[in-house]
Amino acid sequence: MRLDADTSSPVYLGGSTALAGKMATVRRYPTGKLEQTLKSEITRLAKKQVRATCLPPVRDVRRLKRTVAALRKTVVVPSRLGAELQAERAAERAKLAAAPEEVKAARLSLLLVKKLRRRLGITQGELATLVGVSTSAVGSWEYGKAKPEGHNREALVALRKLGKREVAGSLATKAEEVPREAKGGARGRKKRR
């Protein structure tokens, strides 16, 4: 039997085949439509499989993005406050600045730190507030356990140029900026009875 691609009419098949001499009606489908149909079906099934595989992670990503956005909103306020506090501290450090040559040439011994503090009429705690360190750090400078370095050394050199009034004004300004509750309140040992 011979197949014609463009007809679906009966065709006489001659020769010595088993169907020789018989008429057969053959239904023919163009191969282009079959290929296109298979291709579209495979594409549809592949997309369905990809959606089934990728949709749960996409949902998880969306949920996580919402969570991150909510967390960012809660972090914005403290980060702004932290940035403002750092800016204030930088401004304070800028107030107590000295030229690098002066800092390098300055000799700061334990007696000089103590004399500077006494000349300005301030306590170790007040000097610590002005420089931006703890009271124990000032005590260790005065007793020779440690030496002021970096910004602390620069601040002490700058304090040498100031007088009692200027130092008192700086302390008053810092006392207004940081209320007693923010410092942590009164600390100390309880008295035994």
Contact map, one row per residue, 1 for C-alpha under 8 A:
1110000000111100001100010000000000000000000000000000000000000000000000000000000000000000000000000000000000000000000000000000000000000000000000000000000000000000000000000000000000000000000000000
1111000000111000000000000000000000000000000000000000000000000000000000000000000000000000000000000000000000000000000000000000000000000000000000000000000000000000000000000000000000000000000000000
1111100000100000000000000100000000000000000000000000000000000000000000000000000000000000000000000000000000000000000000000000000000000000000000000000000000000000000000000000000000000000000000000
0111111100000000000000000001000000000000000000000000000000000000000000000000000000000000000000000000000000000000000000000000000000000000000000000000000000000000000000000000000000000000000000000
0011111000000000000000000001110000000000000000000000000000000000000000000000000000000000000000000000000000000000000000000000000000000000000000000000000000000000000000000000000000000000000000000
0001111100000000000000000001010000000000000000000000000000000000000000000000000000000000000000000000000000000000000000000000000000000000000000000000000000000000000000000000000000000000000000000
0001111110000000000000000001000000000000000000000000000000000000000000000000000000000000000000000000000000000000000000000000000000000000000000000000000000000000000000000000000000000000000000000
0001011111000000000000001111000000000000000000000000000000000000000000000000000000000000000000000000000000000000000000000000000000000000000000000000000000000000000000000000000000000000000000000
0000001111100000000000001100000000000000000000000000000000000000000000000000000000000000000000000000000000000000000000000000000000000000000000000000000000000000000000000000000000000000000000000
0000000111110000000000111100000000000000000000000000000000000000000000000000000000000000000000000000000000000000000000000000000000000000000000000000000000000000000000000000000000000000000000000
1110000011111000000000111000000000000000000000000000000000000000000000000000000000000000000000000000000000000000000000000000000000000000000000000000000000000000000000000000000000000000000000000
1100000001111100000011110000000000000000000000000000000000000000000000000000000000000000000000000000000000000000000000000000000000000000000000000000000000000000000000000000000000000000000000000
1100000000111110001111100000000000000000000000000000000000000000000000000000000000000000000000000000000000000000000000000000000000000000000000000000000000000000000000000000000000000000000000000
1000000000011111100110000000000000000000000000000000000000000000000000000000000000000000000000000000000000000000000000000000000000000000000000000000000000000000000000000000000000000000000000000
0000000000001111100110000000000000000000000000000000000000000000000000000000000000000000000000000000000000000000000000000000000000000000000000000000000000000000000000000000000000000000000000000
0000000000000111110100000000000000000000000000000000000000000000000000000000000000000000000000000000000000000000000000000000000000000000000000000000000000000000000000000000000000000000000000000
0000000000000111111100000000000000000000000000000000000000000000000000000000000000000000000000000000000000000000000000000000000000000000000000000000000000000000000000000000000000000000000000000
0000000000000001111100000000000000000000000000000000000000000000000000000000000000000000000000000000000000000000000000000000000000000000000000000000000000000000000000000000000000000000000000000
1000000000001000111111000000000000000000000000000000000000000000000000000000000000000000000000000000000000000000000000000000000000000000000000000000000000000000000000000000000000000000000000000
1000000000001111111111000000000000000000000000000000000000000000000000000000000000000000000000000000000000000000000000000000000000000000000000000000000000000000000000000000000000000000000000000
0000000000011110001111100000000000000000000000000000000000000000000000000000000000000000000000000000000000000000000000000000000000000000000000000000000000000000000000000000000000000000000000000
0000000000011000001111110000000000000000000000000000000000000000000000000000000000000000000000000000000000000000000000000000000000000000000000000000000000000000000000000000000000000000000000000
0000000001111000000011111000000000000000000000000000000000000000000000000000000000000000000000000000000000000000000000000000000000000000000000000000000000000000000000000000000000000000000000000
1000000001110000000001111100000000000000000000000000000000000000000000000000000000000000000000000000000000000000000000000000000000000000000000000000000000000000000000000000000000000000000000000
0000000111100000000000111110000000000000000000000000000000000000000000000000000000000000000000000000000000000000000000000000000000000000000000000000000000000000000000000000000000000000000000000
0010000111000000000000011111000000000000000000000000000000000000000000000000000000000000000000000000000000000000000000000000000000000000000000000000000000000000000000000000000000000000000000000
0000000100000000000000001111100000000000000000000000000000000000000000000000000000000000000000000000000000000000000000000000000000000000000000000000000000000000000000000000000000000000000000000
0001111100000000000000000111110000000000000000000000000000000000000000000000000000000000000000000000000000000000000000000000000000000000000000000000000000000000000000000000000000000000000000000
0000100000000000000000000011111011000000000000000000000000000000000000000000000000000000000000000000000000000000000000000000000000000000000000000000000000000000000000000000000000000000000000000
0000110000000000000000000001111111000000000000000000000000000000000000000000000000000000000000000000000000000000000000000000000000000000000000000000000000000000000000000000000000000000000000000
0000000000000000000000000000111111100000000000000000000000000000000000000000000000000000000000000000000000000000000000000000000000000000000000000000000000000000000000000000000000000000000000000
0000000000000000000000000000011111110000000000000000000000000000000000000000000000000000000000000000000000000000000000000000000000000000000000000000000000000000000000000000000000000000000000000
0000000000000000000000000000111111111000000000000000000000000000000000000000000000000000000000000000000000000000000000000000000000000000000000000000000000000000000000000000000000000000000000000
0000000000000000000000000000111111111100000000000000000000000000000000000000000000000000000000000000000000000000000000000000000000000000000000000000000000000000000000000000000000000000000000000
0000000000000000000000000000001111111110000000000000000000000000000000000000000000000000000000000000000000000000000000000000000000000000000000000000000000000000000000000000000000000000000000000
0000000000000000000000000000000111111111000000000000000000000000000000000000000000000000000000000000000000000000000000000000000000000000000000000000000000000000000000000000000000000000000000000
0000000000000000000000000000000011111111100000000000000000000000000000000000000000000000000000000000000000000000000000000000000000000000000000000000000000000000000000000000000000000000000000000
0000000000000000000000000000000001111111110000000000000000000000000000000000000000000000000000000000000000000000000000000000000000000000000000000000000000000000000000000000000000000000000000000
0000000000000000000000000000000000111111111000000000000000000000000000000000000000000000000000000000000000000000000000000000000000000000000000000000000000000000000000000000000000000000000000000
0000000000000000000000000000000000011111111100000000000000000000000000000000000000000000000000000000000000000000000000000000000000000000000000000000000000000000000000000000000000000000000000000
0000000000000000000000000000000000001111111110000000000000000000000000000000000000000000000000000000000000000000000000000000000000000000000000000000000000000000000000000000000000000000000000000
0000000000000000000000000000000000000111111111000000000000000000000000000000000000000000000000000000000000000000000000000000000000000000000000000000000000000000000000000000000000000000000000000
0000000000000000000000000000000000000011111111100000000000000000000000000000000000000000000000000000000000000000000000000000000000000000000000000000000000000000000000000000000000000000000000000
0000000000000000000000000000000000000001111111110000000000000000000000000000000000000000000000000000000000000000000000000000000000000000000000000000000000000000000000000000000000000000000000000
0000000000000000000000000000000000000000111111111000000000000000000000000000000000000000000000000000000000000000000000000000000000000000000000000000000000000000000000000000000000000000000000000
0000000000000000000000000000000000000000011111111100000000000000000000000000000000000000000000000000000000000000000000000000000000000000000000000000000000000000000000000000000000000000000000000
0000000000000000000000000000000000000000001111111110000000000000000000000000000000000000000000000000000000000000000000000000000000000000000000000000000000000000000000000000000000000000000000000
0000000000000000000000000000000000000000000111111111000000000000000000000000000000000000000000000000000000000000000000000000000000000000000000000000000000000000000000000000000000000000000000000
0000000000000000000000000000000000000000000011111111100000000000000000000000000000000000000000000000000000000000000000000000000000000000000000000000000000000000000000000000000000000000000000000
0000000000000000000000000000000000000000000001111111110000000000000000000000000000000000000000000000000000000000000000000000000000000000000000000000000000000000000000000000000000000000000000000
0000000000000000000000000000000000000000000000111111111000000000000000000000000000000000000000000000000000000000000000000000000000000000000000000000000000000000000000000000000000000000000000000
0000000000000000000000000000000000000000000000011111111100000000000000000000000000000000000000000000000000000000000000000000000000000000000000000000000000000000000000000000000000000000000000000
0000000000000000000000000000000000000000000000001111111110000000000000000000000000000000000000000000000000000000000000000000000000000000000000000000000000000000000000000000000000000000000000000
0000000000000000000000000000000000000000000000000111111111000000000000000000000000000000000000000000000000000000000000000000000000000000000000000000000000000000000000000000000000000000000000000
0000000000000000000000000000000000000000000000000011111111100000000000000000000000000000000000000000000000000000000000000000000000000000000000000000000000000000000000000000000000000000000000000
0000000000000000000000000000000000000000000000000001111111110000000000000000000000000000000000000000000000000000000000000000000000000000000000000000000000000000000000000000000000000000000000000
0000000000000000000000000000000000000000000000000000111111111000000000000000000000000000000000000000000000000000000000000000000000000000000000000000000000000000000000000000000000000000000000000
0000000000000000000000000000000000000000000000000000011111111100000000000000000000000000000000000000000000000000000000000000000000000000000000000000000000000000000000000000000000000000000000000
0000000000000000000000000000000000000000000000000000001111111110000000000000000000000000000000000000000000000000000000000000000000000000000000000000000000000000000000000000000000000000000000000
0000000000000000000000000000000000000000000000000000000111111111000000000000000000000000000000000000000000000000000000000000000000000000000000000000000000000000000000000000000000000000000000000
0000000000000000000000000000000000000000000000000000000011111111100000000000000000000000000000000000000000000000000000000000000000000000000000000000000000000000000000000000000000000000000000000
0000000000000000000000000000000000000000000000000000000001111111110000000000000000000000000000000000000000000000000000000000000000000000000000000000000000000000000000000000000000000000000000000
0000000000000000000000000000000000000000000000000000000000111111111000000000000000000000000000000000000000000000000000000000000000000000000000000000000000000000000000000000000000000000000000000
0000000000000000000000000000000000000000000000000000000000011111111100000000000000000000000000000000000000000000000000000000000000000000000000000000000000000000000000000000000000000000000000000
0000000000000000000000000000000000000000000000000000000000001111111110000000000000000000000000000000000000000000000000000000000000000000000000000000000000000000000000000000000000000000000000000
0000000000000000000000000000000000000000000000000000000000000111111111000000000000000000000000000000000000000000000000000000000000000000000000000000000000000000000000000000000000000000000000000
0000000000000000000000000000000000000000000000000000000000000011111111100000000000000000000000000000000000000000000000000000000000000000000000000000000000000000000000000000000000000000000000000
0000000000000000000000000000000000000000000000000000000000000001111111110000000000000000000000000000000000000000000000000000000000000000000000000000000000000000000000000000000000000000000000000
0000000000000000000000000000000000000000000000000000000000000000111111111000000000000000000000000000000000000000000000000000000000000000000000000000000000000000000000000000000000000000000000000
0000000000000000000000000000000000000000000000000000000000000000011111111100000000000000000000000000000000000000000000000000000000000000000000000000000000000000000000000000000000000000000000000
0000000000000000000000000000000000000000000000000000000000000000001111111110000000000000000000000000000000000000000000000000000000000000000000000000000000000000000000000000000000000000000000000
0000000000000000000000000000000000000000000000000000000000000000000111111111000000000000000000000000000000000000000000000000000000000000000000000000000000000000000000000000000000000000000000000
0000000000000000000000000000000000000000000000000000000000000000000011111111100000000000000000000000000000000000000000000000000000000000000000000000000000000000000000000000000000000000000000000
0000000000000000000000000000000000000000000000000000000000000000000001111111110000000000000000000000000000000000000000000000000000000000000000000000000000000000000000000000000000000000000000000
0000000000000000000000000000000000000000000000000000000000000000000000111111111000000000000000000000000000000000000000000000000000000000000000000000000000000000000000000000000000000000000000000
0000000000000000000000000000000000000000000000000000000000000000000000011111111100000000000000000000000000000000000000000000000000000000000000000000000000000000000000000000000000000000000000000
0000000000000000000000000000000000000000000000000000000000000000000000001111111110000000000000000000000000000000000000000000000000000000000000000000000000000000000000000000000000000000000000000
0000000000000000000000000000000000000000000000000000000000000000000000000111111111000000000000000000000000000000000000000000000000000000000000000000000000000000000000000000000000000000000000000
0000000000000000000000000000000000000000000000000000000000000000000000000011111111100000000000000000000000000000000000000000000000000000000000000000000000000000000000000000000000000000000000000
0000000000000000000000000000000000000000000000000000000000000000000000000001111111110000000000000000000000000000000000000000000000000000000000000000000000000000000000000000000000000000000000000
0000000000000000000000000000000000000000000000000000000000000000000000000000111111111000000000000000000000000000000000000000000000000000000000000000000000000000000000000000000000000000000000000
0000000000000000000000000000000000000000000000000000000000000000000000000000011111111100000000000000000000000000000000000000000000000000000000000000000000000000000000000000000000000000000000000
0000000000000000000000000000000000000000000000000000000000000000000000000000001111111110000000000000000000000000000000000000000000000000000000000000000000000000000000000000000000000000000000000
0000000000000000000000000000000000000000000000000000000000000000000000000000000111111111000000000000000000000000000000000000000000000000000000000000000000000000000000000000000000000000000000000
0000000000000000000000000000000000000000000000000000000000000000000000000000000011111111100000000000000000000000000000000000000000000000000000000000000000000000000000000000000000000000000000000
0000000000000000000000000000000000000000000000000000000000000000000000000000000001111111110000000000000000000000000000000000000000000000000000000000000000000000000000000000000000000000000000000
0000000000000000000000000000000000000000000000000000000000000000000000000000000000111111111000000000000000000000000000000000000000000000000000000000000000000000000000000000000000000000000000000
0000000000000000000000000000000000000000000000000000000000000000000000000000000000011111111100000000000000000000000000000000000000000000000000000000000000000000000000000000000000000000000000000
0000000000000000000000000000000000000000000000000000000000000000000000000000000000001111111110000000000000000000000000000000000000000000000000000000000000000000000000000000000000000000000000000
0000000000000000000000000000000000000000000000000000000000000000000000000000000000000111111111000000000000000000000000000000000000000000000000000000000000000000000000000000000000000000000000000
0000000000000000000000000000000000000000000000000000000000000000000000000000000000000011111111100000000000000000000000000000000000000000000000000000000000000000000000000000000000000000000000000
0000000000000000000000000000000000000000000000000000000000000000000000000000000000000001111111110000000000000000000000000000000000000000000000000000000000000000000000000000000000000000000000000
0000000000000000000000000000000000000000000000000000000000000000000000000000000000000000111111111000000000000000000000000000000000100000000000000000001000100000000000000000000000000000000000000
0000000000000000000000000000000000000000000000000000000000000000000000000000000000000000011111111000000000000000000000000000000000000000000000000000000000000000000000000000000000000000000000000
0000000000000000000000000000000000000000000000000000000000000000000000000000000000000000001111111000000000000000000000000000000000000000000000000000000000000000000000000000000000000000000000000
0000000000000000000000000000000000000000000000000000000000000000000000000000000000000000000111111100000000000000000000000000000000100000000000000000000001110110000000000000000000000000000000000
0000000000000000000000000000000000000000000000000000000000000000000000000000000000000000000011111110000000000000000000000000000000000000000000000000000001100100000000000000000000000000000000000
0000000000000000000000000000000000000000000000000000000000000000000000000000000000000000000000011111011000000000000000000000000000000000000000000000000001101100000000000000000000000000000000000
0000000000000000000000000000000000000000000000000000000000000000000000000000000000000000000000001111111000000000000000000000000000000000000000000000000000000000000000000000000000000000000000000
0000000000000000000000000000000000000000000000000000000000000000000000000000000000000000000000000111111100000000000000000000000000000000000000000000000001000000000000000000000000000000000000000
0000000000000000000000000000000000000000000000000000000000000000000000000000000000000000000000000011111110000000000000000000000000000000000000000000000000000000000000000000000000000000000000000
0000000000000000000000000000000000000000000000000000000000000000000000000000000000000000000000000111111111000000000000000000000000000000000000000000000000001000000000000000000000000000000000000
0000000000000000000000000000000000000000000000000000000000000000000000000000000000000000000000000111111111000000000000000000000000000000000000000000000011001000000000000000000000000000000000000
0000000000000000000000000000000000000000000000000000000000000000000000000000000000000000000000000001111111000000000000000000000000000000000000000000000000000000000000000000000000000000000000000
0000000000000000000000000000000000000000000000000000000000000000000000000000000000000000000000000000111111100000000000000000000000000000000000000000000000000000000000000000000000000000000000000
0000000000000000000000000000000000000000000000000000000000000000000000000000000000000000000000000000011111110000000000000000000000000000000000000000000000001000000000000000000000000000000000000
0000000000000000000000000000000000000000000000000000000000000000000000000000000000000000000000000000000011111000000000000000000000000000000000000000000000000000000000000000000000000000000000000
0000000000000000000000000000000000000000000000000000000000000000000000000000000000000000000000000000000001111101100000000000000000000000000000000000000000000000000000000000000000000000000000000
0000000000000000000000000000000000000000000000000000000000000000000000000000000000000000000000000000000000111111100000000000000000000000000001010000000000000000000000000000000000000000000000000
0000000000000000000000000000000000000000000000000000000000000000000000000000000000000000000000000000000000011111110000000000000000000000000011110000000000000000000000000000000000000000000000000
0000000000000000000000000000000000000000000000000000000000000000000000000000000000000000000000000000000000001111111000000000000000000000000001000000000000000000000000000000000000000000000000000
0000000000000000000000000000000000000000000000000000000000000000000000000000000000000000000000000000000000011111111100000000000000000000000000000000000000000000000000000000000000000000000000000
0000000000000000000000000000000000000000000000000000000000000000000000000000000000000000000000000000000000011111111110000000000000000000000011000000000000010000000000000000000000000000000000000
0000000000000000000000000000000000000000000000000000000000000000000000000000000000000000000000000000000000000111111111000000000000000000000001000000000000000000000000000000000000000000000000000
0000000000000000000000000000000000000000000000000000000000000000000000000000000000000000000000000000000000000011111111100000000000000000000000000000000000000000000000000000000000000000000000000
0000000000000000000000000000000000000000000000000000000000000000000000000000000000000000000000000000000000000001111111110000000000000000000000000000000000000001000000000000000000000000000000000
0000000000000000000000000000000000000000000000000000000000000000000000000000000000000000000000000000000000000000111111111111001000000000000000000000000000000000000000000000000000000000000000000
0000000000000000000000000000000000000000000000000000000000000000000000000000000000000000000000000000000000000000011111111110000000000000000000000000000000000000000000000000000000000000000000000
0000000000000000000000000000000000000000000000000000000000000000000000000000000000000000000000000000000000000000001111111000000000000000000000000000000000000000000100000000000000000000000000000
0000000000000000000000000000000000000000000000000000000000000000000000000000000000000000000000000000000000000000000111111100000000000000000000000000000000000000001100100000000000000000000000000
0000000000000000000000000000000000000000000000000000000000000000000000000000000000000000000000000000000000000000000011111110000000000000000000000000000000000000000100000000000000000000000000000
0000000000000000000000000000000000000000000000000000000000000000000000000000000000000000000000000000000000000000000011011111011000000000000000000000000000000000000000000000000000000000000000000
0000000000000000000000000000000000000000000000000000000000000000000000000000000000000000000000000000000000000000000011001111111000000000000000000000000000000000000000000000000000000000000000000
0000000000000000000000000000000000000000000000000000000000000000000000000000000000000000000000000000000000000000000010000111111100000010011000000000000000000000000000000000000000000000000000000
0000000000000000000000000000000000000000000000000000000000000000000000000000000000000000000000000000000000000000000000000011111110000110010000000000000000000000000000000000000000000000000000000
0000000000000000000000000000000000000000000000000000000000000000000000000000000000000000000000000000000000000000000000000111111111000000000000000000000000000000000000000010000000000000000000000
0000000000000000000000000000000000000000000000000000000000000000000000000000000000000000000000000000000000000000000010000111111111100010010000000000000000000000000000000000000000000000000000000
0000000000000000000000000000000000000000000000000000000000000000000000000000000000000000000000000000000000000000000000000001111111111110110000000000000000000000000000000000000000000000000000000
0000000000000000000000000000000000000000000000000000000000000000000000000000000000000000000000000000000000000000000000000000111111111100000000000000000000000000000000000010010000000000000000000
0000000000000000000000000000000000000000000000000000000000000000000000000000000000000000000000000000000000000000000000000000011111110000000000000000000000000000000000000110000000000000000000000
0000000000000000000000000000000000000000000000000000000000000000000000000000000000000000000010010000000000000000000000000000001111111000000000000000000100110000000000000000000000000000000000000
0000000000000000000000000000000000000000000000000000000000000000000000000000000000000000000000000000000000000000000000000000000111111100000000000000000100000000000000000000000000000000000000000
0000000000000000000000000000000000000000000000000000000000000000000000000000000000000000000000000000000000000000000000000000000110111110110000000000000100000000000000000000000000000000000000000
0000000000000000000000000000000000000000000000000000000000000000000000000000000000000000000000000000000000000000000000000000100110011111110000000000000000000000000000000000000000000000000000000
0000000000000000000000000000000000000000000000000000000000000000000000000000000000000000000000000000000000000000000000000001101100001111111000000000000000000000000000000000000000000000000000000
0000000000000000000000000000000000000000000000000000000000000000000000000000000000000000000000000000000000000000000000000000000000000111111100000000000000000000000000000000000000000000000000000
0000000000000000000000000000000000000000000000000000000000000000000000000000000000000000000000000000000000000000000000000000000100001111111110000100000000000000000000000000000000000000000000000
0000000000000000000000000000000000000000000000000000000000000000000000000000000000000000000000000000000000000000000000000001101100001111111111000000000000000000000000000000000000000000000000000
0000000000000000000000000000000000000000000000000000000000000000000000000000000000000000000000000000000000000000000000000001000000000011111111100000000000000000000000000000000000000000000000000
0000000000000000000000000000000000000000000000000000000000000000000000000000000000000000000000000000000000000000000000000000000000000001111111111110000000000000000000000000000000000000000000000
0000000000000000000000000000000000000000000000000000000000000000000000000000000000000000000000000000000000000100100000000000000000000000111111111111000000000000000000000000000000000000000000000
0000000000000000000000000000000000000000000000000000000000000000000000000000000000000000000000000000000000001110110000000000000000000000011111111000000000000000000000000000000000000000000000000
0000000000000000000000000000000000000000000000000000000000000000000000000000000000000000000000000000000000000100000000000000000000000000001111111100000000000000000000000000000000000000000000000
0000000000000000000000000000000000000000000000000000000000000000000000000000000000000000000000000000000000001100000000000000000000000000000111111110000000000000000000000000000000000000000000000
0000000000000000000000000000000000000000000000000000000000000000000000000000000000000000000000000000000000000000000000000000000000000000000111111110000000000000000000000000000000000000000000000
0000000000000000000000000000000000000000000000000000000000000000000000000000000000000000000000000000000000000000000000000000000000000000100110111111000000000000000000000000000000000000000000000
0000000000000000000000000000000000000000000000000000000000000000000000000000000000000000000000000000000000000000000000000000000000000000000110011111100000000000000000000000000000000000000000000
0000000000000000000000000000000000000000000000000000000000000000000000000000000000000000000000000000000000000000000000000000000000000000000010000111110110000000000000000000000000000000000000000
0000000000000000000000000000000000000000000000000000000000000000000000000000000000000000000000000000000000000000000000000000000000000000000000000011111111000000000000000000000000000000000000000
0000000000000000000000000000000000000000000000000000000000000000000000000000000000000000000000000000000000000000000000000000000000000000000000000001111111000000000000000000000000000000000000000
0000000000000000000000000000000000000000000000000000000000000000000000000000000000000000000010000000000000000000000000000000000000000000000000000000111111100000000000000000000000000000000000000
0000000000000000000000000000000000000000000000000000000000000000000000000000000000000000000000000000000000000000000000000000000000111000000000000001111111110000000000000000000000000000000000000
0000000000000000000000000000000000000000000000000000000000000000000000000000000000000000000000000000001000000000000000000000000000000000000000000001111111111000000000000000000000000000000000000
0000000000000000000000000000000000000000000000000000000000000000000000000000000000000000000000011101001000000000000000000000000000000000000000000000111111111100000000000000000000000000000000000
0000000000000000000000000000000000000000000000000000000000000000000000000000000000000000000010011100000000000000000000000000000000100000000000000000001111111110000000000000000000000000000000000
0000000000000000000000000000000000000000000000000000000000000000000000000000000000000000000000010000000000000000100000000000000000100000000000000000000111111111000000000000000000000000000000000
0000000000000000000000000000000000000000000000000000000000000000000000000000000000000000000000000100011001000000000000000000000000000000000000000000000011111111100000000000000000000000000000000
0000000000000000000000000000000000000000000000000000000000000000000000000000000000000000000000011100000000000000000000000000000000000000000000000000000001111111110000000000000000000000000000000
0000000000000000000000000000000000000000000000000000000000000000000000000000000000000000000000010000000000000000000000000000000000000000000000000000000000111111110000100000000000000000000000000
0000000000000000000000000000000000000000000000000000000000000000000000000000000000000000000000000000000000000000000100000000000000000000000000000000000000011111111000000000000000000000000000000
0000000000000000000000000000000000000000000000000000000000000000000000000000000000000000000000000000000000000000000000000000000000000000000000000000000000001111111000000000000000000000000000000
0000000000000000000000000000000000000000000000000000000000000000000000000000000000000000000000000000000000000000000000000000000000000000000000000000000000000111111101100000000000000000000000000
0000000000000000000000000000000000000000000000000000000000000000000000000000000000000000000000000000000000000000000000010000000000000000000000000000000000000001111111100000000000000000000000000
0000000000000000000000000000000000000000000000000000000000000000000000000000000000000000000000000000000000000000000000111000000000000000000000000000000000000000011111110000000000000000000000000
0000000000000000000000000000000000000000000000000000000000000000000000000000000000000000000000000000000000000000000000000000000000000000000000000000000000000000001111111000000000000000000000000
0000000000000000000000000000000000000000000000000000000000000000000000000000000000000000000000000000000000000000000000000000000000000000000000000000000000000000011111111100000000000000000000000
0000000000000000000000000000000000000000000000000000000000000000000000000000000000000000000000000000000000000000000000010000000000000000000000000000000000000010011111111110000000000000000000000
0000000000000000000000000000000000000000000000000000000000000000000000000000000000000000000000000000000000000000000000000000000000000000000000000000000000000000000111111111000000000000000000000
0000000000000000000000000000000000000000000000000000000000000000000000000000000000000000000000000000000000000000000000000000000000000000000000000000000000000000000011111111100000000000000000000
0000000000000000000000000000000000000000000000000000000000000000000000000000000000000000000000000000000000000000000000000000000001000000000000000000000000000000000001111111110000000000000000000
0000000000000000000000000000000000000000000000000000000000000000000000000000000000000000000000000000000000000000000000000000010011000000000000000000000000000000000000111111111000000000000000000
0000000000000000000000000000000000000000000000000000000000000000000000000000000000000000000000000000000000000000000000000000000000000000000000000000000000000000000000011111111100000000000000000
0000000000000000000000000000000000000000000000000000000000000000000000000000000000000000000000000000000000000000000000000000000000000000000000000000000000000000000000001111111110000000000000000
0000000000000000000000000000000000000000000000000000000000000000000000000000000000000000000000000000000000000000000000000000000010000000000000000000000000000000000000000111111111000000000000000
0000000000000000000000000000000000000000000000000000000000000000000000000000000000000000000000000000000000000000000000000000000000000000000000000000000000000000000000000011111111100000000000000
0000000000000000000000000000000000000000000000000000000000000000000000000000000000000000000000000000000000000000000000000000000000000000000000000000000000000000000000000001111111100000000000000
0000000000000000000000000000000000000000000000000000000000000000000000000000000000000000000000000000000000000000000000000000000000000000000000000000000000000000000000000000111111100000000000000
0000000000000000000000000000000000000000000000000000000000000000000000000000000000000000000000000000000000000000000000000000000000000000000000000000000000000000000000000000011111110110000000000
0000000000000000000000000000000000000000000000000000000000000000000000000000000000000000000000000000000000000000000000000000000000000000000000000000000000000000000000000000001111111110000000000
0000000000000000000000000000000000000000000000000000000000000000000000000000000000000000000000000000000000000000000000000000000000000000000000000000000000000000000000000000000001111111100000000
0000000000000000000000000000000000000000000000000000000000000000000000000000000000000000000000000000000000000000000000000000000000000000000000000000000000000000000000000000000000111111100000000
0000000000000000000000000000000000000000000000000000000000000000000000000000000000000000000000000000000000000000000000000000000000000000000000000000000000000000000000000000000001111111100000000
0000000000000000000000000000000000000000000000000000000000000000000000000000000000000000000000000000000000000000000000000000000000000000000000000000000000000000000000000000000001111111100000000
0000000000000000000000000000000000000000000000000000000000000000000000000000000000000000000000000000000000000000000000000000000000000000000000000000000000000000000000000000000000011111111000000
0000000000000000000000000000000000000000000000000000000000000000000000000000000000000000000000000000000000000000000000000000000000000000000000000000000000000000000000000000000000011111111000000
0000000000000000000000000000000000000000000000000000000000000000000000000000000000000000000000000000000000000000000000000000000000000000000000000000000000000000000000000000000000000001111100000
0000000000000000000000000000000000000000000000000000000000000000000000000000000000000000000000000000000000000000000000000000000000000000000000000000000000000000000000000000000000000001111110000
0000000000000000000000000000000000000000000000000000000000000000000000000000000000000000000000000000000000000000000000000000000000000000000000000000000000000000000000000000000000000000011111000
0000000000000000000000000000000000000000000000000000000000000000000000000000000000000000000000000000000000000000000000000000000000000000000000000000000000000000000000000000000000000000001111100
0000000000000000000000000000000000000000000000000000000000000000000000000000000000000000000000000000000000000000000000000000000000000000000000000000000000000000000000000000000000000000000111110
0000000000000000000000000000000000000000000000000000000000000000000000000000000000000000000000000000000000000000000000000000000000000000000000000000000000000000000000000000000000000000000011111
0000000000000000000000000000000000000000000000000000000000000000000000000000000000000000000000000000000000000000000000000000000000000000000000000000000000000000000000000000000000000000000001111
0000000000000000000000000000000000000000000000000000000000000000000000000000000000000000000000000000000000000000000000000000000000000000000000000000000000000000000000000000000000000000000000111
